[in-house]
């Protein structure tokens, strides 16, 4: 799938009718991407438009950490290469960034962040980057390394081709792009990813990207 604007869609979830519509209008104007306001009241959209790469901005205002984490665990978006979850209006005192990264969240925006940060986050996510302050990202990676220890040796368990695929994943490439670059089928790419995830003990592409940044 090519990376043109028509293939991306932004969702605003959990902000209500008025606030959600205003934010959708703002993001659509500033990013040039179509934006929908989902008024279902959940943390994630009730449904996603097929054939589009979705950036989902979920409003966390008034929601407890336990609710947010449980809802993220309940959904299988982590297995999709075309769904990118970002949370906004997050309480900066919660200190849950590491857990959110483990659950596959691509962006964390705080209550005090200006709206322009969401626009910058959209661009970062489209480029395969995680939107989190450098200081927080560094802190999360250090903590994860201390807890998991010994993963550096695991990179030698990966074959040369698996390391190549993993690096492409960390650069934000989807399965189609990886298959085209390697001149192999989508099925072959998926098989590589299945083995990679199993070997390095991760559940999704986001976690694999973090592992790659730390170990390759």
Buried (B, 14 or more C-beta within 10 A) or exposed (E): BEEEEEEBBBBBBBBEEEBBBBBBEBBBEBBEBBBBBBBEEEBBBEEBEEEBBBBBBBBBEEBEBEEBBEBBEEBEBBEBBBBBBBBBBBBEEBEBBBBBBBBBBBBBBBEEBEEEBBBBBBEBBBEBBBBBEEEBBEBBBEEBBEEEEEBEEBBEEBEEEBBBBBBBBBBBBBBEBBBEEBEBEEEBBBEBBEBBBEBBEBEBBBBBBBBBEBBE
